[in-house]
């Protein structure tokens, strides 16, 4: 099984992103919401966006792998998802957002989802 490697790496990234939110909440003394603190707002969205896309993407990659998907393809999908999420997190986390990194990160995430979905449909048809 290959997907668990990327699930573990992404889980560690998620914990890091969550810890960053906690650290900023403590720094700005904000329990609920963002206290209108730009960096906290950005950290919350990075963590939230990660939680919205990564589980679904990983599920699709895992399904492909369990249907005898090619190991090289699984690795490519996993690497693309990991790099995409790192780029997205970096781009959005900056006080002056680096839109290029955010966009590349989202495109990579969407590509993983779309390619995995198409591969699954192809496997289901054949």
GIRA-V532938 format. One record per backbone hydrogen bond with DSSP energy under -1.0 kcal/mol. CO is the residue of the C=O (numbers start at 1). NH is the residue of the N-H. If there is no record, write none. Layout:
<<CO;NH> <CO;NH>>
//
This chain:
<<2;5> <3;7> <4;8> <5;9> <6;10> <7;11> <8;12> <9;13> <10;14> <11;15> <12;16> <13;17> <14;18> <15;19> <16;20> <17;21> <18;22> <19;23> <20;24> <21;25> <22;26> <23;27> <24;28> <25;30> <34;37> <37;41> <38;42> <39;43> <40;44> <41;45> <42;46> <43;47> <44;48> <45;49> <46;50> <47;51> <48;52> <49;53> <50;54> <53;57> <54;58> <55;59> <56;60> <57;61> <58;62> <59;63> <60;64> <61;65> <62;66> <63;67> <64;69> <65;68> <70;74> <71;75> <72;76> <73;77> <74;78> <75;79> <76;80> <77;81> <78;82> <79;83> <80;84> <81;85> <82;86> <83;87> <84;88> <85;89> <86;90> <87;91> <88;92> <89;93> <91;98> <97;99> <98;102> <99;103> <100;104> <101;105> <102;106> <103;107> <104;108> <105;109> <106;110> <107;111> <108;112> <109;113> <110;114> <111;115> <112;116> <113;117> <114;118> <115;119> <116;120> <117;121> <118;122> <119;123> <120;124> <121;125> <122;126>>
//
